[in-house]
Structures are given as structure tokens and as C-alpha cells.
């Protein structure tokens, strides 16, 4: 289950960033995930809950936006969206295509609770 390893890497970054900012608690983590990563939402959510238990991220909301794959045909230059399995150019039928989007996984935003101005 590669989702656990993916989420572990994401949460290491989130926790480090939150601690560097002096955050008390992480409230929400928003991710963008390319469909070509084949990461399953339920597995990512499970990993998030399991890995945040007992951390400053425990109870935080996880929001995932999936990115539709998009490719460019090397033969005719056509850019097109597609699913994970159909990467043939719809204009000319070429299989010589290059993936432009859909394999990424990145953190869009992290929402945190910060201490009050007086340090409380």
C-alpha cells in the first residue's frame, strides 16, 4: 500500500512546517493528487488518520483534490485530458504522447492554530 508511504512523507513535511511556524495544532491539510499516482482516496484517508494519531495533526481535516491526467501528442501537438488508461491522441491517434499533468502529489495548504499574541 504505497499510500501509507506517500502520506508519511507528506505528514513529515506538514509537521516540520507547523513546528517551524510555532503552531499549536494542525487543523487542515489540503493536497492535490494526480490520478496517475493511482493513490486511492480511502487509503490516503486511512493513512492520514493512522499516522496523525498522537501528533499535533491528530483530528485535522484532510482535503484531497484529484488532478485529471493531461498529455501532449508529440506527433500533432494536441493537448488533451484523459483517464489513466487511454493516452492515445484523440486528434491523430498517435500513441507518442507525453504526460503533462496527473502524476503529481503536493501540499496545497496547511491550516494551523497559532498561539495568541500574549503567548497563550
Protein Blocks (a to p, Z undefined) as FASTA:
>chain_A
ZZlmmmmmmmmmmmmmmmmnopabdfbdcddddfklopafklmmmmmmmmmgopakgoia
cdddddddddddfklopacdddfklmccfklopabdcdfbhjaccdfbdcdddddfkoZZ
